[in-house]
Amino acid sequence: MRLLSGLNGPRGPRRPSGPLGLLALAVCAALLVPVSAAGAGQRARAADPTAYDRIVPAPAHTAPGGPGYRLDARTVIRTTAGSAAARGVGELLARALRPATGLALRVSGTDAGGSAADGIRLRLDARAADQGEEGYRLRADGTGVVITAYRPAGLFRGAQTLRQLVPVTGRPVVAGGTVADAPRFPYRGAMIDIARHFFTVEQVKRYLDRLALYKVNVLHLHLTDDQGWRLAVDSWPRLAEHGGGTEVGGGPGGYWTKAQYRDLVRYAGERYVEVVPEIDMPGHVNAALASYAELNCDGVAPARYTGTKVGFSSLCVAKERTYEFVADVLREVAELTPGRYLHIGGDEAYATPHADYATFMGRAQQAVVAQGKTVLAWHQLAGAGPVSGTALQYWGLDRTPAAEKAKVAGAVRAGAKVVLSPADRAYLDMKYDAATRPGLSWAGYVPVRRAYEWDPGAYLAGVEEAAVLGVEAALWTETVATTADADLMAFPRALGIAELGWSPASALSWDAYRLRLAAQGPRLTALGVGYYRAPEVPWA
Ligand code: TNX
């Protein structure tokens, strides 16, 4: 049973269950023959057998063993004939493998031809529906590597696993073994606030790239707030031109043109990441109020704001012009966004009386539905009539009063779904400890272990796992002004949130995770990420 050891957490063998489990047993059985035939010498020459224990997020099933596959200049990445998507995944894989291997691997748009021993195959299998949208199987042995998936997204996720099976330095050998994998939750998000401090599309692409290695599949963009409006809107041009012209601390700010936003959406799509744009309303709107006097109840535009207070601004709920604004903005954003969701904020609307808040959020939700999109909003919407099918993003704390959590559970009973971003777990802008230089601490310090050690399927009383779409790590940027700041706060905690979203509950173990995370250190360094060397992780 040595072969099955990769399936085990520290608590001993896990019994594979369901179709994926059977699949895993089948691939293991197929492997038993070559491995038991291999002599001790051959095993010693095989690639590091623990590479499968170092994958983040932990795959559903792994079975390390057998000789590995050595990449060399003749290696070809062969992708299913007729699938531009599979070929695209192949091209991205070739690019990703280049720094570690020094090889410029050739990509072929057919997986026929070639000898059995010449490379990496990315195969779409129309019969593998049991793998779902993102599942995949991977098998590496002395003759090559095969990744099979039902959908291109599964090939992409499998390719991220393959990247992690190639050592960061040294001989480019893919460790021998098999993986049968699929995510626990469909929504594994990362939010970045480009309103408090402006970040360019290039900076956000870089962030997205690093997160995609860990199978994150949603990029939530917090595009507007009191301190800045960051996306061009043709029907209300001053939003970006005036409202985008500053940021926290009084810097120059900035905004994205529609072409730049589209470019990011395309880039994300190539990585099977869905972009969720957020227009935060009816609070967090000072940049909009400063840009258009007519949006203010008193008809007077306030000055732009560069501080860090929250909860002081509100759209004018009584004015019909406000709803024309909402409809125009959401229409233009929807036109740019192929994803399912429009996030309309709804948090910290302390300057909007509750009845007004409910009125406003009702109409804003209708404006989203009118665009054929699904509403996503911060969980305060739970108490103000979420429309059926809405997703609520929970950002409370462990210690949030039960009555507030119960409102979320009540909305779930009425048909809402939940994305979990508890601030004292998943807020990447919280300091690790008192010594962290950027960062806030209103939700407490969030060390790496605390960010990891919770179960999204059992986090909120009265919210069954089936109602949980997934998790999201949120990077607010009042104190985060540069790529170096963002790296330090997001890494490594974002990896833990990514694992909570992907890996089966039975694989979640801090003791095992800290070792797997430690092995990501050199990988992050190779990618140029200045991560936080958390003391509770035995970094290599
Ligand atoms: C709360 S969480 C906010 C943001 C702040 C953040 C800082 C939420 C929905 N609103 O406006 O940026 O805390 O940690």
Residues whose N, C-alpha, C, O or C-beta is under 5 A from the ligand:
A	BS01	TNX	V310 D347 W378 W395 D429 L440 W476
